[in-house]
Amino acid sequence: MLNAGLGAWPARRAAMSPDRTALVFRGRATSYAELAERTARLADRLRAAGVRSGDRVAYLGQNHPAFVETMFATAMLGGIFVPVNFRLTAAEVDYVLEHCGACALVYAREHEAVVRAAVRVPAIRVVVAAQDHDGPAAADRADRDPQQAPDDALDDALDYERWLASGNPEPVDVPVGLDDPAFILYTSGTTGRPKGAVLTHGNLVWNCYNLLIGVDVAGDSVSLTAAPLFHVAALNQLLLPTFLKGGCSVLMPTWDVDACFDLVERYRVTWMFGVTAMFAGLTQSSRWAGADLGSVRCLMAGGAPVPRTLIEAYQERGLVFCQGYGLTETAPGATFLEAAESVRAVGSAGCAVFFTNVRCVRPDMADAAPGELGEVVIQGPNVTPGYWNDPDATAAAFSAGGWFHSGDIARVDEHGMFHIVDRVKDMYISGGENVYPAEVEAALFAHPAVAEAAVVGVPDEKWGEVGRAFVVPARGLDALPDPAHLRAFLAGRLAKYKIPVYFDFVDDLPRTASRKVQKGALRARSLGS
């Protein structure tokens, strides 16, 4: 094959295991042979519409088989896949589409209003109906003209299923190298405009190698993709490694606690990725104690430091809970805590993954001493070559030797395990002392009356900045927690300057679509109150 990248994966996997189930979505199973054929048909349709090597194809929608098919079809043509955050406004979608120069957009019907309101919509538009790929809906439309869209679709948009069905099922093979761009993934954009991190086919392959060395993924693995696929962890740490091994990926459109329990039991899920809020939601459910989790071999967490007490709640159920660390720019795996170390080193993010170098450094790039705080820098074949159309941001992110600067603060213990402390930008200074909110949040999480917490620094005339904690109370409480009681609880766990001065009790926390807390929104709320 001329294509050495992701575009060759569907045909290769179909040749090895055609009858294995590749995807399950809303009860419908898709085999590897079927997925390879659908991908080839879609690639043919995109090529006929004018998509060529190097062109950008965007996808806007929740987790769905069409996301996977569009990704592989784009790669088959040598194009660059751009998954778009489905919670963005029309103006934000506009920015992404304009910045990456997308020539085609595949989008879910439920996001039609956003697409209609956008200004820079690509000429090639394909709409995925809500019931597409589920069976009857596609069959009902089979006798219609494949070039026409339903009456209520965006003007001039093509219907995904009918358009795909008219494509040639023979795989397209164009030259693609491992150094060629595969994805442009836009950062969360919680501060300023999001940057488009470029990931090459080689970045993705090496990340899969690193993951498969750290996790015992087998051909009979069943992964639950519950986090959004436009987020690097769900896509590259779960879906792609599962595909590479010939396992089954169960796709959840969006996160839902009860649906997660149901799918784990129904499909005997063996592993899944989640962030703190997702895993906390499961433990806080009334179904937690009686849930059948016997099939689960490994749980992976990332995105932000996970409170030790939450990890221990899973370990008490006899489950392997592995925390990792990475960024969009590192495809994303940088460190990982393997199962064998997950109890002894609970709470750490493990050590550097196999084919990647990770250091904790001082400002002069000298290695920090064990226990000393420093910035995490990463070097390796999984690290982005840079940001799309942004040479200044690319230059600022790297130092001599190809070390990517994460902007994250960590300490390395005497065993070489990384403990991620917080983002540099989230740190605040109170009375001349650095305060890392993640440490305070973890301490608050240990209180039984606290379901979730987020801490930000706010201005203070005496101390410069002090902490303000936004607390989501645990369910079933007769009254809100007493701030004085929470301060007393923290007094035995944190230095006095780290204890928040203010406590706000809220129903929920503002989050990005990847479930990270939007600290900027909380700071703005603090300044406005």
C-alpha positions as CSV (number, residue, x, y, z in Angstrom):
1,M,0.0,0.0,0.0
2,L,1.1,3.5,-0.8
3,N,-0.8,4.8,2.3
4,A,1.3,4.2,5.4
5,G,-1.1,6.1,7.6
6,L,-4.5,5.7,9.2
7,G,-6.2,5.5,5.9
8,A,-4.9,1.9,5.4
9,W,-6.2,0.7,8.8
10,P,-9.7,-0.3,7.8
11,A,-8.6,-2.5,4.9
12,R,-5.8,-4.0,6.9
13,R,-8.0,-4.8,9.9
14,A,-10.8,-6.1,7.7
15,A,-8.3,-8.5,6.0
16,M,-7.3,-9.8,9.4
17,S,-10.6,-10.0,11.2
18,P,-13.5,-9.2,8.9
19,D,-16.2,-10.7,11.1
20,R,-15.2,-9.1,14.4
21,T,-17.4,-6.3,15.6
22,A,-15.6,-3.0,15.2
23,L,-18.3,-0.6,16.5
24,V,-21.5,-0.7,18.5
25,F,-23.8,2.2,18.4
26,R,-27.4,2.3,19.8
27,G,-27.6,-1.4,19.7
28,R,-26.3,-1.8,16.1
29,A,-23.1,-3.6,15.5
30,T,-20.7,-2.9,12.6
31,S,-18.1,-5.5,11.6
32,Y,-14.6,-4.6,10.4
33,A,-15.5,-5.7,6.9
34,E,-18.6,-3.5,6.8
35,L,-16.7,-0.6,8.3
36,A,-13.9,-0.9,5.7
37,E,-16.5,-0.9,2.8
38,R,-18.4,2.1,4.2
39,T,-15.1,4.0,4.7
40,A,-14.1,3.2,1.1
41,R,-17.4,4.4,-0.3
42,L,-17.2,7.6,1.7
43,A,-13.7,8.2,0.5
44,D,-14.8,7.8,-3.1
45,R,-17.6,10.3,-2.6
46,L,-15.3,12.8,-1.0
47,R,-12.8,12.4,-3.8
48,A,-15.5,12.9,-6.4
49,A,-16.6,16.1,-4.6
50,G,-13.0,17.4,-4.9
51,V,-11.2,16.5,-1.7
52,R,-7.6,15.9,-2.3
53,S,-4.4,15.1,-0.4
54,G,-3.7,17.8,2.2
55,D,-7.3,19.1,2.3
56,R,-9.1,19.5,5.6
57,V,-12.3,17.7,6.3
58,A,-14.2,18.7,9.5
59,Y,-16.7,16.8,11.5
60,L,-19.2,18.4,13.9
61,G,-21.3,16.1,16.0
62,Q,-21.5,13.7,19.0
63,N,-19.9,10.3,19.1
64,H,-21.3,8.4,16.1
65,P,-20.0,5.8,13.6
66,A,-20.0,8.6,11.0
67,F,-17.2,10.3,13.0
68,V,-15.1,7.2,12.7
69,E,-15.9,6.7,9.0
70,T,-15.2,10.3,8.1
71,M,-11.9,10.2,10.0
72,F,-10.6,7.1,8.1
73,A,-12.0,8.2,4.7
74,T,-10.2,11.5,5.1
75,A,-7.0,9.7,5.9
76,M,-7.5,7.4,3.0
77,L,-7.4,10.4,0.7
78,G,-4.4,11.9,2.4
79,G,-6.5,14.6,3.8
80,I,-6.4,16.1,7.3
81,F,-9.3,15.4,9.7
82,V,-10.6,18.2,11.9
83,P,-13.0,17.1,14.7
84,V,-14.9,20.1,16.0
85,N,-16.2,20.6,19.5
86,F,-20.0,20.1,19.2
87,R,-20.6,22.5,22.1
88,L,-19.1,25.5,20.3
89,T,-21.3,28.5,19.2
90,A,-21.7,29.3,15.6
91,A,-19.0,32.1,15.9
92,E,-16.6,29.6,17.4
93,V,-17.3,27.0,14.7
94,D,-16.8,29.7,12.2
95,Y,-13.3,30.4,13.6
96,V,-12.3,26.8,13.5
97,L,-13.5,26.2,9.9
98,E,-11.9,29.4,8.7
99,H,-8.6,28.9,10.6
100,C,-8.1,25.4,9.3
101,G,-9.5,26.1,5.8
102,A,-11.8,23.2,5.8
103,C,-13.1,22.3,2.3
104,A,-15.8,19.8,3.6
105,L,-17.9,19.6,6.7
106,V,-19.8,16.4,7.9
107,Y,-22.2,17.4,10.6
108,A,-25.0,15.9,12.7
109,R,-28.5,17.0,12.0
110,E,-28.9,18.2,15.6
111,H,-26.3,20.8,15.0
112,E,-28.0,22.2,11.9
113,A,-28.9,25.5,13.6
114,V,-25.2,26.2,14.4
115,V,-24.2,25.4,10.8
116,R,-26.9,27.6,9.5
117,A,-25.8,30.5,11.7
118,A,-22.1,30.1,10.7
119,V,-20.7,32.3,8.0
120,R,-17.7,30.3,6.6
121,V,-19.4,27.0,5.9
122,P,-17.4,24.8,3.5
123,A,-18.9,24.2,0.0
124,I,-19.1,20.4,0.6
125,R,-21.6,19.8,3.4
126,V,-22.9,16.4,4.4
127,V,-25.6,15.9,7.1
128,V,-25.8,12.9,9.3
129,A,-29.4,12.3,10.4
130,A,-30.2,11.3,14.0
131,Q,-31.1,7.7,13.1
132,D,-28.4,7.2,10.4
133,H,-26.6,3.9,10.8
134,D,-29.3,2.5,13.1
135,G,-31.1,0.6,10.3
136,P,-34.6,1.5,9.3
137,A,-34.0,5.2,8.6
138,A,-31.3,4.5,6.0
139,A,-33.4,1.8,4.3
140,D,-36.4,4.2,4.1
141,R,-34.3,6.7,2.1
142,A,-32.6,4.2,-0.2
143,D,-34.8,4.9,-3.2
144,R,-34.1,8.7,-3.2
145,D,-31.6,10.6,-5.2
146,P,-28.2,10.3,-3.4
147,Q,-27.3,13.9,-4.3
148,Q,-30.4,15.4,-2.7
149,A,-30.8,16.3,0.9
150,P,-34.0,16.0,3.0
151,D,-36.3,19.0,2.7
152,D,-35.4,20.2,6.2
153,A,-31.7,19.8,5.9
154,L,-29.3,22.7,5.3
155,D,-29.6,24.1,1.8
156,D,-27.4,22.2,-0.6
157,A,-26.3,19.7,2.0
158,L,-25.9,16.1,1.0
159,D,-27.5,13.2,3.0
160,Y,-24.8,11.1,4.5
161,E,-26.2,7.6,4.2
162,R,-27.6,8.1,0.6
163,W,-24.4,9.8,-0.5
164,L,-22.2,7.2,1.0
165,A,-24.2,4.3,-0.5
166,S,-23.5,5.5,-4.0
167,G,-19.7,5.4,-3.6
168,N,-17.3,2.8,-5.0
169,P,-16.4,0.2,-2.3
170,E,-12.9,-0.3,-3.7
171,P,-10.3,1.3,-1.3
172,V,-8.6,4.4,-2.5
173,D,-4.8,4.3,-2.1
174,V,-2.8,7.5,-2.3
175,P,0.8,8.1,-1.0
176,V,0.7,9.1,2.7
177,G,3.8,9.1,4.9
178,L,4.1,8.9,8.7
179,D,5.3,12.5,8.8
180,D,2.2,13.8,7.0
181,P,-0.5,15.6,9.0
182,A,-3.4,13.4,10.0
183,F,-5.4,15.6,12.4
184,I,-5.8,19.2,13.5
185,L,-7.1,19.2,17.0
186,Y,-8.2,22.5,18.5
187,T,-7.3,23.1,22.1
188,S,-10.1,23.9,24.6
189,G,-9.9,27.6,24.1
190,T,-10.7,28.4,27.8
191,T,-8.4,31.4,27.5
192,G,-8.1,33.2,24.2
193,R,-8.5,31.7,20.7
194,P,-8.0,27.9,20.5
195,K,-4.8,26.7,18.7
196,G,-4.9,23.9,16.1
197,A,-2.4,21.3,17.2
198,V,-1.2,19.2,14.2
199,L,-0.8,15.5,14.8
200,T,0.9,13.4,12.1
201,H,0.2,9.8,11.3
202,G,3.4,8.9,13.0
203,N,2.4,10.8,16.1
204,L,-0.8,8.6,16.3
205,V,1.0,5.4,15.6
206,W,3.7,6.0,18.2
207,N,1.0,7.0,20.8
208,C,-0.8,3.7,20.1
209,Y,2.5,1.8,20.6
210,N,3.0,3.6,24.0
211,L,-0.6,2.9,25.1
212,L,-0.5,-0.7,24.1
213,I,2.8,-1.3,26.0
214,G,1.2,0.2,29.1
215,V,-2.2,-1.4,28.9
216,D,-3.0,-5.1,28.1
217,V,-5.4,-4.5,25.3
218,A,-6.4,-7.7,23.5
219,G,-8.4,-8.6,20.5
220,D,-11.4,-9.4,22.7
221,S,-11.3,-6.0,24.4
222,V,-14.5,-4.1,24.5
223,S,-13.9,-0.4,25.1
224,L,-16.6,2.1,26.1
225,T,-16.1,5.5,24.4
226,A,-18.1,7.7,26.7
227,A,-15.9,10.9,26.5
228,P,-16.3,13.0,23.3
229,L,-14.3,11.8,20.4
230,F,-13.2,15.3,19.3
231,H,-11.2,15.2,22.5
232,V,-7.7,13.7,22.1
233,A,-7.9,11.2,24.9
234,A,-11.1,9.4,23.8
235,L,-9.9,9.3,20.2
236,N,-6.3,8.4,20.6
237,Q,-6.1,6.6,23.9
238,L,-9.2,4.5,23.5
239,L,-10.7,4.3,20.0
240,L,-7.5,4.0,17.9
241,P,-5.7,1.4,20.1
242,T,-8.9,-0.7,20.3
243,F,-9.1,-0.6,16.5
244,L,-5.5,-1.5,16.1
245,K,-5.9,-4.6,18.2
246,G,-9.2,-5.6,16.5
247,G,-11.4,-5.0,19.6
248,C,-14.9,-3.6,19.8
249,S,-15.6,0.1,20.5
250,V,-19.0,0.8,22.1
251,L,-19.9,4.4,21.3
252,M,-22.0,6.6,23.7
253,P,-23.3,9.7,21.9
254,T,-22.8,11.7,25.1
255,W,-22.0,11.0,28.7
256,D,-24.8,9.6,30.9
257,V,-24.2,7.8,34.2
258,D,-27.1,5.3,33.9
259,A,-26.3,4.6,30.2
260,C,-22.8,3.9,31.2
261,F,-23.8,1.3,33.8
262,D,-26.2,-0.3,31.2
263,L,-23.6,-0.5,28.5
264,V,-20.9,-1.9,30.7
265,E,-23.3,-4.7,31.8
266,R,-24.8,-5.4,28.4
267,Y,-21.6,-5.5,26.3
268,R,-19.2,-6.7,29.1
269,V,-17.0,-3.7,28.7
270,T,-13.4,-4.4,29.6
271,W,-11.9,-0.9,29.7
272,M,-12.8,2.8,29.4
273,F,-11.3,6.2,29.7
274,G,-12.9,9.0,31.8
275,V,-12.1,12.3,33.6
276,T,-12.7,13.0,37.3
277,A,-16.3,14.2,36.8
278,M,-17.3,11.1,35.0
279,F,-15.8,8.7,37.5
280,A,-17.1,10.7,40.4
281,G,-20.6,10.6,38.9
282,L,-20.6,6.8,38.8
283,T,-19.6,6.5,42.5
284,Q,-22.3,9.1,43.5
285,S,-25.0,7.1,41.7
286,S,-27.5,5.0,43.6
287,R,-26.5,2.2,41.3
288,W,-22.9,2.2,42.3
289,A,-23.0,-0.4,45.0
290,G,-24.9,-3.0,43.0
291,A,-23.5,-2.4,39.5
292,D,-22.0,-5.3,37.7
293,L,-18.5,-4.2,36.9
294,G,-17.0,-7.7,36.8
295,S,-16.0,-7.5,33.1
296,V,-13.9,-4.3,33.6
297,R,-10.1,-5.0,33.4
298,C,-8.8,-1.5,33.5
299,L,-10.1,2.1,34.0
300,M,-8.0,5.0,32.7
301,A,-8.2,8.6,33.9
302,G,-6.7,11.8,32.6
303,G,-7.4,15.4,31.8
304,A,-6.7,16.6,35.3
305,P,-5.3,15.2,38.6
306,V,-7.7,12.7,40.1
307,P,-8.3,12.9,43.9
308,R,-6.8,9.9,45.6
309,T,-10.0,9.2,47.5
310,L,-11.9,8.7,44.2
311,I,-9.3,6.3,42.9
312,E,-9.5,4.3,46.1
313,A,-13.3,4.0,45.8
314,Y,-12.7,2.0,42.6
315,Q,-9.8,0.0,44.0
316,E,-12.0,-1.0,46.9
317,R,-14.3,-2.6,44.3
318,G,-11.3,-4.6,43.1
319,L,-10.9,-2.5,39.9
320,V,-7.6,-1.5,38.3
321,F,-7.5,2.3,38.1
322,C,-4.7,3.8,36.1
323,Q,-4.0,7.5,35.8
324,G,-2.1,9.0,33.0
325,Y,-0.9,12.4,31.9
326,G,-0.7,14.1,28.5
327,L,-1.8,16.9,26.3
328,T,-3.4,17.3,22.9
329,E,0.1,18.2,21.6
330,T,1.5,14.9,22.8
331,A,-1.1,12.8,21.0
332,P,-1.8,12.7,24.1
333,G,0.2,10.1,26.2
334,A,3.2,11.4,28.1
335,T,3.2,9.4,31.3
336,F,1.2,6.4,32.5
337,L,0.8,4.4,35.7
338,E,0.6,0.8,34.7
339,A,-1.6,-1.7,36.5
340,A,1.2,-3.3,38.4
341,E,2.0,0.0,40.0
342,S,-1.5,1.3,40.4
343,V,-1.9,0.5,44.1
344,R,1.6,1.2,45.3
345,A,1.8,4.6,43.4
346,V,-1.9,5.5,43.8
347,G,-2.5,9.1,42.9
348,S,0.5,9.5,40.7
349,A,0.4,9.8,36.9
350,G,3.2,7.2,36.6
351,C,6.4,7.5,34.6
352,A,7.2,8.4,31.1
353,V,5.6,6.1,28.5
354,F,8.0,3.8,26.7
355,F,9.0,5.7,23.5
356,T,8.8,9.2,25.0
357,N,11.1,11.3,27.1
358,V,9.5,13.3,29.9
359,R,11.3,15.6,32.4
360,C,10.4,17.9,35.3
361,V,12.7,21.0,34.9
362,R,13.6,24.3,36.4
363,P,13.3,27.5,34.4
364,D,16.9,27.0,33.2
365,M,16.0,23.5,31.9
366,A,18.0,21.8,34.6
367,D,16.3,18.8,36.0
368,A,14.4,19.4,39.2
369,A,15.4,17.4,42.2
370,P,13.2,14.7,43.5
371,G,10.2,16.3,45.2
372,E,11.0,19.7,43.8
373,L,8.3,21.4,41.7
374,G,9.1,22.1,38.0
375,E,7.5,22.3,34.6
376,V,6.8,19.1,32.6
377,V,8.6,19.0,29.2
378,I,8.2,16.2,26.7
379,Q,10.2,15.0,23.7
380,G,9.4,12.1,21.4
381,P,7.8,10.7,18.2
382,N,4.3,11.4,19.6
383,V,4.9,15.1,20.0
384,T,3.2,17.5,17.6
385,P,5.4,19.2,15.0
386,G,3.5,22.5,15.8
387,Y,0.4,24.5,15.5
388,W,-1.5,25.0,12.3
389,N,-0.7,28.3,10.6
390,D,0.8,29.6,13.8
391,P,4.6,29.7,13.7
392,D,4.9,32.1,16.7
393,A,3.0,29.7,18.9
394,T,5.0,26.8,17.6
395,A,8.3,28.5,18.3
396,A,7.1,29.5,21.8
397,A,6.1,26.0,22.7
398,F,9.5,24.4,22.1
399,S,13.0,24.8,23.4
400,A,16.4,23.5,22.1
401,G,16.4,19.8,21.5
402,G,12.7,19.5,20.6
403,W,11.4,19.7,24.1
404,F,7.7,20.7,24.2
405,H,6.8,22.9,27.2
406,S,3.5,21.7,28.7
407,G,2.8,24.6,31.1
408,D,2.1,22.0,33.8
409,I,3.7,21.9,37.2
410,A,4.7,18.5,38.6
411,R,7.1,16.9,41.1
412,V,8.8,13.6,40.6
413,D,9.1,11.3,43.6
414,E,12.1,9.1,44.6
415,H,10.6,6.2,42.5
416,G,10.5,8.3,39.3
417,M,6.7,8.8,39.4
418,F,5.3,12.0,38.2
419,H,2.7,13.8,40.4
420,I,0.9,16.5,38.4
421,V,0.3,19.5,40.6
422,D,-1.5,22.0,38.4
423,R,-1.4,24.2,35.4
424,V,0.9,27.2,35.7
425,K,-1.9,29.5,34.7
426,D,-4.2,28.2,37.4
427,M,-1.7,28.8,40.2
428,Y,-2.2,31.9,42.4
429,I,0.1,33.5,44.9
430,S,-1.2,34.2,48.4
431,G,1.0,36.1,50.8
432,G,4.0,35.3,48.6
433,E,3.3,31.6,48.6
434,N,2.3,29.6,45.5
435,V,-1.1,27.8,45.8
436,Y,-2.0,25.1,43.4
437,P,-5.8,24.7,43.2
438,A,-5.7,21.0,42.3
439,E,-4.2,20.2,45.7
440,V,-6.9,22.2,47.5
441,E,-9.7,20.6,45.4
442,A,-8.4,17.1,46.2
443,A,-8.5,17.9,49.9
444,L,-12.0,19.2,49.7
445,F,-13.1,16.1,47.7
446,A,-12.2,14.0,50.7
447,H,-15.1,15.6,52.7
448,P,-18.2,13.4,52.5
449,A,-20.4,16.5,52.0
450,V,-18.5,17.5,48.8
451,A,-19.3,16.0,45.5
452,E,-17.1,18.3,43.4
453,A,-15.0,21.4,44.0
454,A,-13.1,24.0,41.9
455,V,-10.8,26.6,43.4
456,V,-9.6,29.9,41.9
457,G,-7.5,32.8,43.1
458,V,-9.3,36.1,43.7
459,P,-7.8,39.5,44.5
460,D,-7.3,40.4,48.2
461,E,-5.9,43.7,49.6
462,K,-3.9,42.0,52.3
463,W,-2.6,38.8,50.7
464,G,-2.6,39.7,47.1
465,E,-4.8,36.7,46.2
466,V,-6.8,34.2,48.3
467,G,-8.8,31.1,47.4
468,R,-12.4,31.0,46.4
469,A,-13.9,27.5,46.3
470,F,-17.0,26.6,44.2
471,V,-18.4,23.5,45.8
472,V,-21.1,21.1,44.5
473,P,-22.7,19.5,47.6
474,A,-23.2,15.8,47.8
475,R,-26.6,14.5,47.1
476,G,-29.1,13.9,49.9
477,L,-27.8,16.5,52.4
478,D,-30.4,18.1,54.7
479,A,-28.5,21.4,54.5
480,L,-25.6,23.0,52.7
481,P,-22.1,22.3,54.3
482,D,-21.0,24.9,56.8
483,P,-18.0,26.9,55.4
484,A,-16.5,27.0,58.9
485,H,-16.7,23.3,59.1
486,L,-15.0,22.9,55.8
487,R,-12.2,25.2,56.8
488,A,-11.7,23.2,60.0
489,F,-11.6,20.0,57.9
490,L,-8.9,21.4,55.6
491,A,-6.9,22.8,58.5
492,G,-5.5,19.4,59.3
493,R,-4.7,18.7,55.7
494,L,-3.4,22.0,54.2
495,A,-1.2,24.9,55.2
496,K,-3.3,27.9,56.4
497,Y,-2.5,30.0,53.3
498,K,-3.9,27.3,51.0
499,I,-7.4,27.2,52.7
500,P,-10.0,29.1,50.7
501,V,-11.4,32.3,52.3
502,Y,-14.6,32.1,50.3
503,F,-17.0,29.2,49.6
504,D,-19.7,29.3,47.0
505,F,-22.2,26.4,46.8
506,V,-23.3,25.7,43.3
507,D,-25.5,23.1,41.5
508,D,-22.7,22.3,38.9
509,L,-19.4,23.6,37.6
510,P,-18.9,25.2,34.1
511,R,-17.1,22.7,31.9
512,T,-15.6,22.4,28.5
513,A,-17.0,19.6,26.3
514,S,-14.1,17.4,27.4
515,R,-15.4,17.8,30.9
516,K,-12.6,20.0,32.2
517,V,-13.7,22.8,34.6
518,Q,-13.6,26.2,33.0
519,K,-11.6,28.1,35.6
520,G,-11.8,31.3,33.5
521,A,-15.6,31.3,33.8
522,L,-15.3,30.9,37.6
523,R,-12.8,33.7,37.9
524,A,-15.1,36.0,35.8
525,R,-18.0,35.0,38.1
526,S,-15.8,35.9,41.1
527,L,-14.8,39.3,39.8
528,G,-18.4,40.1,38.9
529,S,-19.8,39.3,42.3
